[in-house]
Amino acid sequence: MIVLFSHKKEDHISLADMAKQKDSMETSLVISHWMSTRYTVEFMGIWESVTNPDFKSTEFGRVKMESGSNDFVLTSKRWTEAINAIGIFSKSGRYGGGTFAHRNIVFEFASWISIEFELN
């Protein structure tokens, strides 16, 4: 089961539920590994710059410069705080909590988890 959450009049989908397909015990690590890739940082930065009027482009430039290095780790919380992101966010709680993303971002995540998803 994959949870939907309505946030700012947009449906967001649980990345944590999707990450269970890759590693059911460490969903936050799966998400963080995906977010830490240079491609993902660039994709999400472009998505935010197009859809988010409060996007912090200067801060994004700093995150983008760090991405791709061996010691770079990005979490949804760090991303949201650094650039004022609206496309991905974390929600606390045992039931209904997790990391959620806009559907455009979810498709990129799903493709990273499973090549078959992208090809079908």
VMD Tcl script that builds the backbone (N, CA, C; Angstrom):
set m [mol new atoms 360]
animate dup $m
set s [atomselect $m all]
$s set {name element resname resid chain x y z} {
  {N N MET 1 A 0.842 -1.172 0.000}
  {CA C MET 1 A 0.000 0.000 0.000}
  {C C MET 1 A 0.892 1.242 0.000}
  {N N ILE 2 A 0.542 2.202 -0.843}
  {CA C ILE 2 A 1.272 3.453 -0.922}
  {C C ILE 2 A 0.331 4.579 -0.502}
  {N N VAL 3 A 0.763 5.378 0.460}
  {CA C VAL 3 A -0.066 6.422 1.050}
  {C C VAL 3 A 0.003 7.704 0.231}
  {N N LEU 4 A -1.155 8.334 0.056}
  {CA C LEU 4 A -1.243 9.657 -0.557}
  {C C LEU 4 A -1.502 10.665 0.546}
  {N N PHE 5 A -0.969 11.856 0.387}
  {CA C PHE 5 A -1.151 12.914 1.369}
  {C C PHE 5 A -1.382 14.211 0.618}
  {N N SER 6 A -2.432 14.917 0.932}
  {CA C SER 6 A -2.716 16.192 0.293}
  {C C SER 6 A -1.989 17.297 1.051}
  {N N HIS 7 A -1.156 18.036 0.331}
  {CA C HIS 7 A -0.325 19.085 0.930}
  {C C HIS 7 A -0.354 20.292 0.005}
  {N N LYS 8 A -0.811 21.419 0.511}
  {CA C LYS 8 A -0.882 22.652 -0.281}
  {C C LYS 8 A -1.650 22.445 -1.585}
  {N N LYS 9 A -2.793 21.767 -1.481}
  {CA C LYS 9 A -3.713 21.517 -2.594}
  {C C LYS 9 A -3.131 20.605 -3.674}
  {N N GLU 10 A -2.089 19.885 -3.359}
  {CA C GLU 10 A -1.472 18.940 -4.292}
  {C C GLU 10 A -1.379 17.584 -3.610}
  {N N ASP 11 A -1.595 16.522 -4.382}
  {CA C ASP 11 A -1.402 15.184 -3.831}
  {C C ASP 11 A 0.075 14.831 -3.850}
  {N N HIS 12 A 0.538 14.328 -2.732}
  {CA C HIS 12 A 1.916 13.869 -2.595}
  {C C HIS 12 A 1.883 12.384 -2.261}
  {N N ILE 13 A 2.854 11.664 -2.726}
  {CA C ILE 13 A 2.912 10.214 -2.576}
  {C C ILE 13 A 4.067 9.850 -1.667}
  {N N SER 14 A 3.863 8.826 -0.865}
  {CA C SER 14 A 4.871 8.405 0.105}
  {C C SER 14 A 6.061 7.734 -0.576}
  {N N LEU 15 A 7.225 8.373 -0.492}
  {CA C LEU 15 A 8.453 7.755 -0.987}
  {C C LEU 15 A 8.862 6.609 -0.075}
  {N N ALA 16 A 8.553 6.742 1.208}
  {CA C ALA 16 A 8.909 5.690 2.168}
  {C C ALA 16 A 8.209 4.379 1.812}
  {N N ASP 17 A 6.937 4.457 1.449}
  {CA C ASP 17 A 6.220 3.244 1.057}
  {C C ASP 17 A 6.831 2.628 -0.195}
  {N N MET 18 A 7.241 3.471 -1.132}
  {CA C MET 18 A 7.862 2.968 -2.354}
  {C C MET 18 A 9.244 2.386 -2.057}
  {N N ALA 19 A 9.983 3.015 -1.152}
  {CA C ALA 19 A 11.336 2.565 -0.811}
  {C C ALA 19 A 11.327 1.186 -0.170}
  {N N LYS 20 A 10.208 0.799 0.430}
  {CA C LYS 20 A 10.097 -0.534 1.033}
  {C C LYS 20 A 10.319 -1.631 0.003}
  {N N GLN 21 A 10.068 -1.332 -1.256}
  {CA C GLN 21 A 10.279 -2.311 -2.322}
  {C C GLN 21 A 11.772 -2.605 -2.511}
  {N N LYS 22 A 12.602 -1.647 -2.180}
  {CA C LYS 22 A 14.050 -1.814 -2.314}
  {C C LYS 22 A 14.667 -2.346 -1.023}
  {N N ASP 23 A 14.240 -1.805 0.128}
  {CA C ASP 23 A 14.767 -2.237 1.422}
  {C C ASP 23 A 13.733 -1.906 2.490}
  {N N SER 24 A 13.030 -2.903 2.943}
  {CA C SER 24 A 11.921 -2.668 3.872}
  {C C SER 24 A 12.372 -2.204 5.256}
  {N N MET 25 A 13.624 -2.406 5.598}
  {CA C MET 25 A 14.113 -2.023 6.928}
  {C C MET 25 A 14.755 -0.634 6.963}
  {N N GLU 26 A 15.242 -0.152 5.852}
  {CA C GLU 26 A 15.998 1.107 5.830}
  {C C GLU 26 A 15.463 2.061 4.768}
  {N N THR 27 A 14.179 2.352 4.822}
  {CA C THR 27 A 13.586 3.207 3.790}
  {C C THR 27 A 14.206 4.602 3.762}
  {N N SER 28 A 14.548 5.140 4.926}
  {CA C SER 28 A 15.139 6.488 4.946}
  {C C SER 28 A 16.505 6.508 4.265}
  {N N LEU 29 A 17.263 5.415 4.382}
  {CA C LEU 29 A 18.554 5.337 3.683}
  {C C LEU 29 A 18.369 5.256 2.178}
  {N N VAL 30 A 17.372 4.503 1.743}
  {CA C VAL 30 A 17.090 4.408 0.308}
  {C C VAL 30 A 16.791 5.798 -0.248}
  {N N ILE 31 A 15.927 6.517 0.434}
  {CA C ILE 31 A 15.558 7.866 -0.014}
  {C C ILE 31 A 16.772 8.794 0.010}
  {N N SER 32 A 17.551 8.746 1.064}
  {CA C SER 32 A 18.733 9.597 1.173}
  {C C SER 32 A 19.758 9.278 0.089}
  {N N HIS 33 A 19.958 8.013 -0.215}
  {CA C HIS 33 A 20.902 7.651 -1.283}
  {C C HIS 33 A 20.442 8.224 -2.615}
  {N N TRP 34 A 19.144 8.112 -2.892}
  {CA C TRP 34 A 18.608 8.665 -4.133}
  {C C TRP 34 A 18.768 10.181 -4.163}
  {N N MET 35 A 18.440 10.835 -3.054}
  {CA C MET 35 A 18.517 12.292 -3.008}
  {C C MET 35 A 19.949 12.809 -3.111}
  {N N SER 36 A 20.902 11.997 -2.746}
  {CA C SER 36 A 22.302 12.424 -2.720}
  {C C SER 36 A 22.993 12.356 -4.069}
  {N N THR 37 A 22.325 11.810 -5.079}
  {CA C THR 37 A 22.948 11.751 -6.408}
  {C C THR 37 A 22.907 13.121 -7.071}
  {N N ARG 38 A 23.890 13.404 -7.844}
  {CA C ARG 38 A 23.961 14.701 -8.534}
  {C C ARG 38 A 22.759 14.886 -9.459}
  {N N TYR 39 A 22.382 13.828 -10.169}
  {CA C TYR 39 A 21.244 13.918 -11.083}
  {C C TYR 39 A 19.973 14.308 -10.331}
  {N N THR 40 A 19.714 13.671 -9.190}
  {CA C THR 40 A 18.513 13.967 -8.414}
  {C C THR 40 A 18.524 15.396 -7.911}
  {N N VAL 41 A 19.648 15.858 -7.418}
  {CA C VAL 41 A 19.758 17.238 -6.943}
  {C C VAL 41 A 19.445 18.204 -8.086}
  {N N GLU 42 A 20.007 17.952 -9.258}
  {CA C GLU 42 A 19.745 18.826 -10.399}
  {C C GLU 42 A 18.277 18.773 -10.813}
  {N N PHE 43 A 17.711 17.566 -10.879}
  {CA C PHE 43 A 16.304 17.418 -11.246}
  {C C PHE 43 A 15.401 18.167 -10.270}
  {N N MET 44 A 15.600 17.925 -8.978}
  {CA C MET 44 A 14.744 18.562 -7.981}
  {C C MET 44 A 14.946 20.077 -7.957}
  {N N GLY 45 A 16.165 20.527 -8.210}
  {CA C GLY 45 A 16.416 21.965 -8.269}
  {C C GLY 45 A 15.680 22.626 -9.418}
  {N N ILE 46 A 15.675 21.975 -10.567}
  {CA C ILE 46 A 14.937 22.516 -11.713}
  {C C ILE 46 A 13.443 22.494 -11.419}
  {N N TRP 47 A 12.957 21.379 -10.848}
  {CA C TRP 47 A 11.532 21.277 -10.524}
  {C C TRP 47 A 11.137 22.405 -9.572}
  {N N GLU 48 A 11.911 22.630 -8.540}
  {CA C GLU 48 A 11.611 23.683 -7.565}
  {C C GLU 48 A 11.672 25.066 -8.212}
  {N N SER 49 A 12.656 25.295 -9.064}
  {CA C SER 49 A 12.790 26.622 -9.677}
  {C C SER 49 A 11.606 26.946 -10.586}
  {N N VAL 50 A 11.000 25.924 -11.177}
  {CA C VAL 50 A 9.858 26.121 -12.065}
  {C C VAL 50 A 8.548 26.271 -11.290}
  {N N THR 51 A 8.412 25.569 -10.168}
  {CA C THR 51 A 7.119 25.500 -9.479}
  {C C THR 51 A 7.062 26.259 -8.154}
  {N N ASN 52 A 8.186 26.636 -7.618}
  {CA C ASN 52 A 8.227 27.211 -6.273}
  {C C ASN 52 A 8.644 28.684 -6.310}
  {N N PRO 53 A 7.709 29.592 -6.067}
  {CA C PRO 53 A 8.064 31.014 -6.098}
  {C C PRO 53 A 9.006 31.431 -4.962}
  {N N ASP 54 A 9.105 30.623 -3.907}
  {CA C ASP 54 A 9.980 30.940 -2.770}
  {C C ASP 54 A 11.281 30.135 -2.789}
  {N N PHE 55 A 11.627 29.574 -3.931}
  {CA C PHE 55 A 12.833 28.777 -4.113}
  {C C PHE 55 A 14.065 29.627 -3.841}
  {N N LYS 56 A 14.973 29.101 -3.021}
  {CA C LYS 56 A 16.215 29.810 -2.680}
  {C C LYS 56 A 17.320 29.339 -3.629}
  {N N SER 57 A 17.468 30.032 -4.730}
  {CA C SER 57 A 18.409 29.607 -5.765}
  {C C SER 57 A 19.867 29.674 -5.312}
  {N N THR 58 A 20.209 30.645 -4.473}
  {CA C THR 58 A 21.584 30.743 -3.979}
  {C C THR 58 A 21.932 29.532 -3.127}
  {N N GLU 59 A 21.018 29.158 -2.239}
  {CA C GLU 59 A 21.238 27.977 -1.403}
  {C C GLU 59 A 21.279 26.713 -2.254}
  {N N PHE 60 A 20.439 26.662 -3.282}
  {CA C PHE 60 A 20.465 25.511 -4.184}
  {C C PHE 60 A 21.843 25.377 -4.832}
  {N N GLY 61 A 22.424 26.493 -5.238}
  {CA C GLY 61 A 23.756 26.461 -5.846}
  {C C GLY 61 A 24.782 25.829 -4.917}
  {N N ARG 62 A 24.670 26.120 -3.634}
  {CA C ARG 62 A 25.596 25.528 -2.655}
  {C C ARG 62 A 25.391 24.018 -2.547}
  {N N VAL 63 A 24.127 23.595 -2.467}
  {CA C VAL 63 A 23.825 22.160 -2.369}
  {C C VAL 63 A 24.300 21.455 -3.636}
  {N N LYS 64 A 24.043 22.049 -4.778}
  {CA C LYS 64 A 24.443 21.443 -6.057}
  {C C LYS 64 A 25.960 21.282 -6.146}
  {N N MET 65 A 26.698 22.273 -5.661}
  {CA C MET 65 A 28.160 22.176 -5.692}
  {C C MET 65 A 28.666 21.024 -4.830}
  {N N GLU 66 A 28.014 20.788 -3.699}
  {CA C GLU 66 A 28.417 19.705 -2.803}
  {C C GLU 66 A 28.046 18.328 -3.365}
  {N N SER 67 A 26.969 18.270 -4.127}
  {CA C SER 67 A 26.477 16.974 -4.604}
  {C C SER 67 A 27.504 16.300 -5.504}
  {N N GLY 68 A 27.480 14.997 -5.468}
  {CA C GLY 68 A 28.410 14.220 -6.276}
  {C C GLY 68 A 29.695 13.854 -5.562}
  {N N SER 69 A 30.004 14.539 -4.467}
  {CA C SER 69 A 31.220 14.176 -3.732}
  {C C SER 69 A 30.940 12.952 -2.860}
  {N N ASN 70 A 31.985 12.241 -2.515}
  {CA C ASN 70 A 31.840 10.997 -1.754}
  {C C ASN 70 A 31.214 11.198 -0.379}
  {N N ASP 71 A 31.412 12.346 0.230}
  {CA C ASP 71 A 30.893 12.556 1.579}
  {C C ASP 71 A 29.573 13.337 1.611}
  {N N PHE 72 A 28.974 13.548 0.455}
  {CA C PHE 72 A 27.716 14.298 0.375}
  {C C PHE 72 A 26.535 13.403 0.732}
  {N N VAL 73 A 25.728 13.851 1.686}
  {CA C VAL 73 A 24.519 13.151 2.090}
  {C C VAL 73 A 23.394 14.179 2.155}
  {N N LEU 74 A 22.295 13.867 1.500}
  {CA C LEU 74 A 21.163 14.774 1.489}
  {C C LEU 74 A 19.925 14.052 2.000}
  {N N THR 75 A 19.224 14.693 2.901}
  {CA C THR 75 A 17.964 14.165 3.416}
  {C C THR 75 A 16.850 15.121 2.999}
  {N N SER 76 A 15.623 14.646 3.082}
  {CA C SER 76 A 14.501 15.516 2.720}
  {C C SER 76 A 14.433 16.721 3.653}
  {N N LYS 77 A 14.733 16.527 4.917}
  {CA C LYS 77 A 14.709 17.633 5.876}
  {C C LYS 77 A 15.755 18.690 5.515}
  {N N ARG 78 A 16.957 18.243 5.232}
  {CA C ARG 78 A 18.026 19.186 4.864}
  {C C ARG 78 A 17.670 19.928 3.577}
  {N N TRP 79 A 17.147 19.204 2.591}
  {CA C TRP 79 A 16.757 19.791 1.313}
  {C C TRP 79 A 15.686 20.861 1.521}
  {N N THR 80 A 14.647 20.504 2.277}
  {CA C THR 80 A 13.529 21.415 2.511}
  {C C THR 80 A 13.989 22.673 3.236}
  {N N GLU 81 A 14.810 22.507 4.247}
  {CA C GLU 81 A 15.286 23.659 5.013}
  {C C GLU 81 A 16.241 24.530 4.202}
  {N N ALA 82 A 17.091 23.913 3.407}
  {CA C ALA 82 A 18.105 24.671 2.670}
  {C C ALA 82 A 17.503 25.547 1.580}
  {N N ILE 83 A 16.568 25.005 0.830}
  {CA C ILE 83 A 16.073 25.757 -0.332}
  {C C ILE 83 A 14.600 26.140 -0.245}
  {N N ASN 84 A 13.977 25.850 0.888}
  {CA C ASN 84 A 12.553 26.130 1.066}
  {C C ASN 84 A 11.723 25.302 0.079}
  {N N ALA 85 A 12.052 24.039 -0.038}
  {CA C ALA 85 A 11.428 23.137 -1.010}
  {C C ALA 85 A 9.959 22.890 -0.710}
  {N N ILE 86 A 9.183 22.700 -1.783}
  {CA C ILE 86 A 7.777 22.346 -1.648}
  {C C ILE 86 A 7.465 20.993 -2.294}
  {N N GLY 87 A 8.379 20.459 -3.068}
  {CA C GLY 87 A 8.125 19.227 -3.808}
  {C C GLY 87 A 8.330 17.962 -3.013}
  {N N ILE 88 A 9.059 18.059 -1.923}
  {CA C ILE 88 A 9.335 16.898 -1.087}
  {C C ILE 88 A 9.356 17.367 0.367}
  {N N PHE 89 A 8.799 16.553 1.255}
  {CA C PHE 89 A 8.776 16.920 2.666}
  {C C PHE 89 A 8.616 15.674 3.518}
  {N N SER 90 A 8.985 15.797 4.769}
  {CA C SER 90 A 8.823 14.709 5.733}
  {C C SER 90 A 7.746 15.089 6.726}
  {N N LYS 91 A 6.988 14.089 7.119}
  {CA C LYS 91 A 5.908 14.278 8.079}
  {C C LYS 91 A 6.123 13.284 9.206}
  {N N SER 92 A 6.089 13.764 10.437}
  {CA C SER 92 A 6.290 12.902 11.603}
  {C C SER 92 A 5.049 12.080 11.891}
  {N N GLY 93 A 5.277 10.958 12.548}
  {CA C GLY 93 A 4.157 10.148 13.009}
  {C C GLY 93 A 4.312 8.694 12.639}
  {N N ARG 94 A 3.906 7.863 13.536}
  {CA C ARG 94 A 4.004 6.424 13.306}
  {C C ARG 94 A 3.042 5.978 12.209}
  {N N TYR 95 A 1.850 6.548 12.212}
  {CA C TYR 95 A 0.841 6.204 11.207}
  {C C TYR 95 A 0.606 7.423 10.330}
  {N N GLY 96 A 0.919 7.299 9.083}
  {CA C GLY 96 A 0.756 8.424 8.159}
  {C C GLY 96 A 1.972 9.311 8.043}
  {N N GLY 97 A 3.030 8.995 8.772}
  {CA C GLY 97 A 4.259 9.761 8.668}
  {C C GLY 97 A 5.136 9.221 7.550}
  {N N GLY 98 A 6.186 9.939 7.241}
  {CA C GLY 98 A 7.126 9.489 6.219}
  {C C GLY 98 A 7.581 10.636 5.353}
  {N N THR 99 A 8.222 10.291 4.256}
  {CA C THR 99 A 8.694 11.275 3.292}
  {C C THR 99 A 7.758 11.236 2.096}
  {N N PHE 100 A 7.241 12.396 1.733}
  {CA C PHE 100 A 6.276 12.510 0.650}
  {C C PHE 100 A 6.829 13.416 -0.442}
  {N N ALA 101 A 6.409 13.150 -1.682}
  {CA C ALA 101 A 6.878 13.956 -2.804}
  {C C ALA 101 A 5.755 14.164 -3.813}
  {N N HIS 102 A 5.875 15.246 -4.550}
  {CA C HIS 102 A 4.959 15.554 -5.639}
  {C C HIS 102 A 5.073 14.450 -6.691}
  {N N ARG 103 A 4.007 14.210 -7.413}
  {CA C ARG 103 A 3.980 13.095 -8.369}
  {C C ARG 103 A 5.100 13.156 -9.415}
  {N N ASN 104 A 5.487 14.344 -9.860}
  {CA C ASN 104 A 6.586 14.445 -10.827}
  {C C ASN 104 A 7.893 13.908 -10.249}
  {N N ILE 105 A 8.125 14.192 -8.999}
  {CA C ILE 105 A 9.334 13.728 -8.319}
  {C C ILE 105 A 9.235 12.235 -8.044}
  {N N VAL 106 A 8.029 11.775 -7.714}
  {CA C VAL 106 A 7.809 10.350 -7.440}
  {C C VAL 106 A 8.182 9.500 -8.649}
  {N N PHE 107 A 7.855 9.949 -9.846}
  {CA C PHE 107 A 8.185 9.172 -11.043}
  {C C PHE 107 A 9.692 9.019 -11.209}
  {N N GLU 108 A 10.439 10.056 -10.892}
  {CA C GLU 108 A 11.901 9.960 -10.953}
  {C C GLU 108 A 12.423 8.960 -9.923}
  {N N PHE 109 A 11.863 9.010 -8.724}
  {CA C PHE 109 A 12.254 8.081 -7.668}
  {C C PHE 109 A 11.933 6.644 -8.062}
  {N N ALA 110 A 10.744 6.438 -8.592}
  {CA C ALA 110 A 10.336 5.094 -9.009}
  {C C ALA 110 A 11.254 4.549 -10.100}
  {N N SER 111 A 11.667 5.396 -11.016}
  {CA C SER 111 A 12.588 4.970 -12.077}
  {C C SER 111 A 13.947 4.582 -11.517}
  {N N TRP 112 A 14.373 5.256 -10.466}
  {CA C TRP 112 A 15.654 4.943 -9.833}
  {C C TRP 112 A 15.569 3.609 -9.101}
  {N N ILE 113 A 14.433 3.360 -8.461}
  {CA C ILE 113 A 14.248 2.102 -7.753}
  {C C ILE 113 A 14.145 0.921 -8.711}
  {N N SER 114 A 13.435 1.129 -9.832}
  {CA C SER 114 A 13.159 0.028 -10.733}
  {C C SER 114 A 13.191 0.473 -12.196}
  {N N ILE 115 A 14.143 -0.035 -12.929}
  {CA C ILE 115 A 14.233 0.243 -14.363}
  {C C ILE 115 A 12.960 -0.226 -15.060}
  {N N GLU 116 A 12.380 -1.337 -14.599}
  {CA C GLU 116 A 11.172 -1.877 -15.192}
  {C C GLU 116 A 10.044 -0.845 -15.130}
  {N N PHE 117 A 9.963 -0.096 -14.036}
  {CA C PHE 117 A 8.934 0.938 -13.924}
  {C C PHE 117 A 9.077 1.941 -15.040}
  {N N GLU 118 A 10.283 2.373 -15.302}
  {CA C GLU 118 A 10.508 3.388 -16.330}
  {C C GLU 118 A 10.188 2.848 -17.710}
  {N N LEU 119 A 10.455 1.604 -17.951}
  {CA C LEU 119 A 10.254 1.026 -19.270}
  {C C LEU 119 A 8.823 0.604 -19.566}
  {N N ASN 120 A 8.010 0.494 -18.538}
  {CA C ASN 120 A 6.618 0.074 -18.748}
  {C C ASN 120 A 5.664 1.220 -18.799}
}
mol reanalyze $m
mol bondsrecalc $m
mol representation Tube
mol addrep $m
